[in-house]
């Protein structure tokens, strides 16, 4: 696929959401989540990991630890860690 093109668009969406909605807004976190998926598909696991951790921190801070979106972020983080072979961290 055209991953580099998609990456540019995904990063633009995040910048726009941060600018309009704020860095901690749930829609900004959703844009970052999409960026994580793209980075993972590109094999850029370390980059994806940093963004995935940011998404979890954002969702915990804004939505709370028990919110379903926070749980989804934690699940995605665990799956990424498993993909990276970091089973004990997952």
N, C-alpha and C positions, 0 to 999 in steps of 0.2 A: 504494500500500500504506500501511500504518500504520507508517511509518518512525519517527516520534517515539516510539511505544509500544515498538517493537523496540529503539530506541536505549537507552531506559531499562532494558529487560531486559538487553541486552548489557553495559551499564555495571555493572549490579548483579552479573552473573555475574563480571565481572572483579574487582570489589571483594571478592566472596565468595572467589574463588580466591586473591587476594592475602592475605586475612585468614587463610584456612585453610592454604593451601599455601606461601605466600610470594610475594614480588614477582618472583622470578627462576625460579620453577618452570615447567617446560615446559607444563603445563596452563594456567597463567596466560598464557603466550605464545600458546597456542591460542585462548584467549578474546579476547585482544587482536587476534589475526588476524581473528577473526570480526567484531570491532568495526571493523577497517579496511575489510572488505568492505561493511559496512553504511554507513559514512561515505562510501565511494566511490559507492555506489548513490544516496546522498542528494545527491551533487554537492559534498560537503564535502571537497574534495581536500586542502587544506592541513592540516586536522585529521587526515585519514587518513594523510598523509605523516608527521607527527610520530609517530603510533602505529606505523606500519609500520617506521620507523627504530628505534623502541624494541624492536620484536619482533626485528629482526635483531641488535641489540646483545645482547639477552637470550639468543638462541639461540647466538650466537657464544661468549658468555661461559660458558654452561652446557653446551652440547652440542659446541662446537668448530666451527671454520671449515669443516670437511669433512663435517659431518653432513648427511644429506638434508633434515632440517627447516630447517636454516640455509640450504641452497640454495633451498628452497621459499620461505623468507622473502625472500631476495634477488631471486628471480624475481618475486615479487609486488610488491616495491618497484620493480623496473625497469618492470614493467607499469604501475604507478600513475604513475611519472614520465613514461612515454610518453603516457599519457592526458592528463597535464597539459601536454604539449607540451615537456617538458624532455628532449629526446632525447639531448643530450650528457651529461646526468647519469645517464641510464639505462644 
